[in-house]
């Protein structure tokens, strides 16, 4: 797996988990989904994402 694959898997899991928690536990969990979306939007403009920086420290190849 490449860093991009791992990044997408982590973000996808976080989104699905927050939607499930929002549906089954409390609607306030949907705010976490909004936070993830805003972070992705912000990273598109600034070219900076904390998760990307963390994954760069791993031995995964770039992709």
C-alpha angles and dihedrals in degrees: 000000000000128000090257091054092050091046092053092046092051095046092044091051092049091051094048091045093050092048091050091048090047091052100042105028115023136337088231088078087072086072087068089055089052090049091053091050093048091049091052091048092048092049091053090061102035098035089225128114127165093217090054090052091050092049091050088066091060126084093248116126120245116257 
